[in-house]
Amino acid sequence: MEIYTINGLKQRLDKDNSLVIQKTKGFVIKVRCLFNDPASTEDITSFDNETRWKIPGDLYNFLLIHNGGLIFESEYGGGLHQYSLDEMKSNYLPHMPEFCYPIGYYEGEYLFVDSRKCLNNELEYLFWDDSASPVDKWVNLESNFELWFDRFIVSQGSHFWEWRGYHNKKYYNL
């Protein structure tokens, strides 16, 4: 469950909500993590009813803890902007199919949910808008939010899903 991942991350933060992480090639950097207040069950229900997008259970649980936030932001910017419910709606991309919605933004690319897969109780509903791919193809992360978020925190904000190499990316045609 994400609460263990979030709590583990928070235990590593100093009084300024910062920590030092190591990135690739030995690059060491200080980053901050800021979390929004939680969403209410009423907020989430209203979002579901208004948008007709299905919030999967693990993302639902995250939103009840923090309705978005900013994770691994450095003095150079960047970091994962985990969207709040309102930001999910306002950052919807015109070229996305109506059943997909963005839940985060990181390094110029979007993390999004295929709501159809959630409605069918499929566990691999998370996708990445890879700027190197055509607009009608996104990288299939073969993951749900809970697993992706845990690995993202453990990898200290790295694109762990690309560690297999570019030639092995699995694209999803929408």
C-alpha positions, 0 to 999 in steps of 0.5 A, spaced: 500 500 500 502 507 498 502 509 505 508 505 507 511 508 501 509 515 503 511 514 510 518 511 508 519 517 504 517 522 509 521 519 514 527 521 510 525 528 509 529 533 513 525 539 517 525 543 510 521 537 506 528 535 503 533 530 502 539 528 498 539 523 493 543 520 488 542 520 480 545 516 475 553 517 474 554 519 481 550 526 480 548 528 487 542 533 488 538 535 494 530 535 492 524 537 496 517 533 496 511 537 498 504 534 499 497 537 498 492 536 503 487 529 502 481 529 498 475 527 501 471 521 499 466 526 496 471 530 492 473 523 489 465 521 488 464 528 485 470 527 480 468 520 478 461 523 476 463 529 473 468 526 468 466 519 468 473 517 469 474 511 473 479 512 479 482 506 481 483 503 488 490 504 489 490 512 486 483 513 490 487 511 497 493 515 495 488 521 494 485 520 501 492 521 503 494 527 499 491 530 493 497 531 489 504 534 490 511 535 488 516 529 489 523 530 488 523 537 485 530 540 485 533 547 485 533 546 477 526 545 477 523 538 475 520 533 479 514 529 479 508 533 479 502 529 482 496 532 480 490 533 484 483 532 482 482 539 479 489 538 476 487 532 472 481 535 469 485 542 467 491 538 464 487 533 460 490 533 453 486 535 447 489 529 443 488 524 449 482 519 448 476 521 452 477 515 456 484 517 458 486 522 463 493 525 466 495 524 473 502 527 473 507 531 469 514 529 469 520 532 465 515 534 460 511 528 459 505 525 462 503 520 466 496 517 465 490 512 466 486 508 461 479 509 465 477 503 461 482 498 464 480 501 471 472 499 469 474 492 467 478 491 473 485 490 469 491 492 474 495 494 468 492 501 467 498 506 467 501 509 461 506 514 459 506 520 454 513 519 451 515 525 447 519 521 443 513 517 440 507 519 436 501 522 439 497 516 438 502 512 442 504 512 449 508 507 453 505 501 456 508 501 463 505 495 465 503 497 472 498 500 476 499 506 480 501 503 487 507 499 484 509 505 479 509 509 485 513 505 489 518 503 484 519 511 482 520 513 490 525 507 490 529 509 484 529 516 487 525 519 481 529 515 475 525 513 469 526 506 471 521 503 466 526 505 461 532 501 464 530 495 459 532 499 453 529 503 448 528 498 443 524 494 448 518 499 449 511 497 449 507 502 445 500 502 446 495 505 441 489 508 443 
